[in-house]
Amino acid sequence: MFDVIIAGCGPTGAMLAAELRLHDVRVLVLEKETEPASFVRIVGLHIRSIELMAMRGLLERILERGRQRPAGSYFAAIDKPAPEGLDSAYAYLLGIPQPVIVHLLEEHAIELGAQVRHGCAVVDFEQDDDGVTVELADGEQLRSRYLVGCDGGRSTVRKLLGVGFPGEPARTETLMGEMEVGVPQEEFAAKASEIGEADKRFSLRAAGVGVYRVVVPAAGVSDRAEPPTLEDFKQQLRTIAGTDFGVHSPRWLSRFGDATRLAERYRVGRVLLAGDAAHIHPPIGGQGLNLGVQDAFNLGWKLAAQIRGWAPETLLDTYQAERHPVAADVLDNTRAQTELLSTGPGPQAVRRLLTELMDFDEVNRHLMEKITAIGIRYDFGEGPDLLGRRLHDIDVKQGHLYGLLHRGRGLLLDRTERLTVDGWSDRVDYLADPTAVLDAPCVLLRPDGHVAWIGDDQQDLADHLSRWFGKPAN
């Protein structure tokens, strides 16, 4: 009997497993694939995801395998630098191969005690008042208290659950891969740059010694899940550029579309959805992996609280209440960005206008905070602007704030040195620090780093501790 079974060991599933293990929840992760993906697509961790990695002590090991790049030029690939003074100590993009980040997060979950089984596909489940019975492809049945579908855009769990997935099917498809080019760079650089300037869905640029990343619009939309062939790339290059540049010896080939869908519900009884199982959208802006990892951080401590028995009655429902609107906003901004990549005269006119508007700091900053998720504010009710937002990594007397969040617990930062978390100390840590650079007397942080309360009154604090962390211990 497991507490939680997670279908899918991608970044979302692995991160969720680790978050649950911080609270001693018995976790089994089932991954249908037996081997890591053969393609080595580079993904980018945006500012908020980098902050979350720092909160759990993961950032150093990820930095060793990634590459820091300047923040900026995210929105529809409009070439603008990041605004100055972003509210984060991690104001950069971290590029890292997707198989590497998946391996690091899975390794982290296993180190914390999660069980991971590869080559195990979920084909059916039944839930009742006490738990969920999960059936695997080989006929084995497993029992858990909860099931979470982190099994991608074609999620079996979501389909079996009967949750609607409204939105738009793919209208366009793009081919992406890494391969060698059969002509000298000086022969194709100018032509590739000229085509890429006119069509933002085309690029041909170096991705290592002698290897180039090729991105080219596909001839149409395919329902096939398998990668395209090298011949598909050659045909499209000839159509768009007049030559296939002699491409050969591919490292990996893939395709992606612009389908945009959002699950109607993130939870039905004891079954929940997270990551691409709950939402899919075009990759423009590089938000997909980040959105899923942030789902896991929001859900993990709440589901653990439910299992450990101290969750307030409505806590688990706040997962959908908070994350569904965030995903809806991401879908909208990717829809807008996709339109701005169109070569039509109307979209190009809007693109030129937005390019001008982004010279205004307020516009550039708003779009940057949207893409990187540092502008998110959950609705916790009326209060100061900081309420519901994440707190950046401020200096405290014990070092850095995020270093105090490694265990995935709440934290009261008390600048008055007068308050207490007695009764909740098994769930909430306490730091008295009158020197902390913070424009508030005291703040209560949730395990995901969002500010749950601001003030200096003990009774008011107790009310909010009960709201987020349940009844005090006897």
RALIN-V692160 format. One record per residue. N is the residue number from 0. OMEGA is omega as a letter, one per 40 degrees, with the letter a starting at -180 (none if undefined). Layout:
n: <N	N>
omega: <OMEGA	OMEGA>
This chain:
n: <0	1	2	3	4	5	6	7	8	9	10	11	12	13	14	15	16	17	18	19	20	21	22	23	24	25	26	27	28	29	30	31	32	33	34	35	36	37	38	39	40	41	42	43	44	45	46	47	48	49	50	51	52	53	54	55	56	57	58	59	60	61	62	63	64	65	66	67	68	69	70	71	72	73	74	75	76	77	78	79	80	81	82	83	84	85	86	87	88	89	90	91	92	93	94	95	96	97	98	99	100	101	102	103	104	105	106	107	108	109	110	111	112	113	114	115	116	117	118	119	120	121	122	123	124	125	126	127	128	129	130	131	132	133	134	135	136	137	138	139	140	141	142	143	144	145	146	147	148	149	150	151	152	153	154	155	156	157	158	159	160	161	162	163	164	165	166	167	168	169	170	171	172	173	174	175	176	177	178	179	180	181	182	183	184	185	186	187	188	189	190	191	192	193	194	195	196	197	198	199	200	201	202	203	204	205	206	207	208	209	210	211	212	213	214	215	216	217	218	219	220	221	222	223	224	225	226	227	228	229	230	231	232	233	234	235	236	237	238	239	240	241	242	243	244	245	246	247	248	249	250	251	252	253	254	255	256	257	258	259	260	261	262	263	264	265	266	267	268	269	270	271	272	273	274	275	276	277	278	279	280	281	282	283	284	285	286	287	288	289	290	291	292	293	294	295	296	297	298	299	300	301	302	303	304	305	306	307	308	309	310	311	312	313	314	315	316	317	318	319	320	321	322	323	324	325	326	327	328	329	330	331	332	333	334	335	336	337	338	339	340	341	342	343	344	345	346	347	348	349	350	351	352	353	354	355	356	357	358	359	360	361	362	363	364	365	366	367	368	369	370	371	372	373	374	375	376	377	378	379	380	381	382	383	384	385	386	387	388	389	390	391	392	393	394	395	396	397	398	399	400	401	402	403	404	405	406	407	408	409	410	411	412	413	414	415	416	417	418	419	420	421	422	423	424	425	426	427	428	429	430	431	432	433	434	435	436	437	438	439	440	441	442	443	444	445	446	447	448	449	450	451	452	453	454	455	456	457	458	459	460	461	462	463	464	465	466	467	468	469	470	471	472	473>
omega: <i	i	a	i	i	i	i	a	i	a	a	a	a	a	i	i	i	i	i	a	i	a	i	i	a	a	i	i	i	i	a	a	i	a	i	i	a	a	a	i	i	i	a	i	i	a	a	i	i	i	a	i	i	i	a	i	a	a	a	a	i	i	i	a	a	a	i	i	a	i	i	i	i	a	i	i	i	a	i	i	i	i	i	i	i	a	i	i	a	a	i	i	i	i	a	i	a	i	a	a	i	i	a	a	i	i	i	i	a	i	i	i	i	i	i	i	i	a	a	a	i	a	i	i	i	i	i	a	a	a	a	i	a	i	i	a	a	i	i	i	a	a	i	i	i	i	i	i	i	a	i	a	i	a	i	a	a	a	i	a	i	i	i	a	a	i	a	i	i	i	i	i	a	i	i	i	i	a	i	a	a	i	i	a	a	a	a	a	a	a	i	i	i	a	a	i	a	a	a	i	i	i	i	a	a	i	a	a	i	a	a	i	a	i	a	i	i	a	a	a	a	i	a	i	a	a	i	i	i	i	i	i	a	a	a	i	i	a	a	a	a	i	i	i	i	a	a	i	a	i	i	i	i	i	i	i	a	i	a	a	a	i	a	a	i	a	i	a	a	i	a	i	i	i	a	i	a	a	i	a	i	a	a	a	i	a	a	a	a	a	i	i	i	i	a	i	i	a	a	a	i	i	i	i	i	a	a	i	a	a	i	a	a	a	a	i	i	i	i	a	a	a	i	i	i	i	i	i	i	i	i	a	i	i	a	a	i	i	a	i	i	i	i	a	i	i	i	i	i	i	i	i	i	i	i	a	a	i	i	a	a	i	a	a	i	a	i	a	i	a	a	i	i	i	a	i	i	a	i	a	a	i	i	a	a	a	a	i	i	i	a	a	a	i	i	a	i	i	i	a	a	i	i	a	a	a	i	i	i	a	i	i	a	i	i	a	a	a	a	i	i	a	i	a	i	a	a	i	a	i	i	a	a	a	a	a	a	a	i	a	a	i	i	i	i	i	i	i	i	a	a	a	i	i	i	a	a	a	i	i	a	i	a	i	i	a	a	a	i	a	i	i	i	none>
